[in-house]
Amino acid sequence: MPVVLRHEGYRFFFFSTEGESREPIHVHVRKAERVAKIWLEPQISVADSYRLKSSELRRLQDVVEANQELIRSKWHEHFGD
């Protein structure tokens, strides 16, 4: 489970098995019991979330937007495409 970045206690990561059933580029976010999955394609949006307030989700989307080139680069590096 490669961690792409950490921000204010949140961990942004991929599951290593995700490259097989190819979904669009996305990142998982976790802080304790709060989790989310955020798409980067076709646009940055929340796929699903658990125990996160809407204000947190907006901030997390902003973090993803600010770091989208890093996330995309790490996705391609990890999954080899």
C-alpha positions as CSV (number, residue, x, y, z in Angstrom):
1,M,0.0,0.0,0.0
2,P,2.2,2.9,-1.3
3,V,1.7,6.2,0.6
4,V,1.8,9.1,-1.8
5,L,1.7,11.9,0.7
6,R,0.7,12.9,4.2
7,H,-1.1,16.1,5.1
8,E,-2.4,17.2,8.5
9,G,-2.6,13.6,9.8
10,Y,-4.3,12.3,6.6
11,R,-2.6,9.5,4.6
12,F,-3.0,9.5,0.8
13,F,-2.3,6.1,-0.7
14,F,-3.1,3.4,-3.3
15,F,-4.0,-0.2,-2.8
16,S,-1.4,-2.3,-4.7
17,T,-4.0,-4.6,-6.2
18,E,-5.9,-1.7,-7.9
19,G,-3.9,-1.8,-11.1
20,E,-5.5,-5.1,-12.3
21,S,-9.1,-4.0,-12.7
22,R,-8.3,-0.7,-14.1
23,E,-10.3,2.1,-12.6
24,P,-9.5,5.7,-13.4
25,I,-6.7,7.3,-11.4
26,H,-7.8,7.8,-7.8
27,V,-6.3,8.0,-4.3
28,H,-7.6,6.7,-1.0
29,V,-7.4,9.0,2.1
30,R,-7.4,7.9,5.7
31,K,-7.2,9.5,9.1
32,A,-8.1,7.1,11.9
33,E,-11.6,5.8,11.1
34,R,-12.3,8.4,8.5
35,V,-11.8,7.3,4.9
36,A,-12.4,8.5,1.4
37,K,-11.7,7.6,-2.2
38,I,-11.1,10.5,-4.5
39,W,-11.1,10.3,-8.3
40,L,-8.7,12.4,-10.3
41,E,-10.3,11.5,-13.6
42,P,-12.4,12.6,-15.4
43,Q,-12.3,15.3,-12.7
44,I,-11.4,15.6,-9.1
45,S,-14.4,14.3,-7.1
46,V,-15.3,12.1,-4.1
47,A,-16.1,8.6,-5.1
48,D,-17.2,7.6,-1.6
49,S,-16.4,8.5,2.0
50,Y,-17.0,7.3,5.6
51,R,-17.2,9.5,8.7
52,L,-15.9,12.6,7.0
53,K,-17.7,15.9,7.1
54,S,-18.4,17.8,3.9
55,S,-15.9,20.5,4.9
56,E,-13.2,17.9,5.4
57,L,-14.0,16.4,2.0
58,R,-13.7,19.8,0.3
59,R,-10.3,20.4,2.0
60,L,-9.2,16.9,0.9
61,Q,-10.2,17.6,-2.7
62,D,-8.2,20.8,-2.6
63,V,-5.1,18.9,-1.3
64,V,-5.6,16.4,-4.2
65,E,-5.9,19.2,-6.7
66,A,-2.8,20.9,-5.4
67,N,-0.9,17.6,-5.6
68,Q,-2.5,16.0,-8.6
69,E,0.7,15.9,-10.7
70,L,2.5,14.0,-7.8
71,I,-0.4,11.6,-7.4
72,R,-0.6,10.9,-11.2
73,S,3.2,10.4,-11.4
74,K,3.2,8.0,-8.4
75,W,0.2,6.1,-9.9
76,H,2.0,5.6,-13.2
77,E,5.3,4.7,-11.4
78,H,3.6,2.2,-9.2
79,F,1.2,0.5,-11.8
80,G,3.7,0.8,-14.6
81,D,1.8,2.7,-17.3
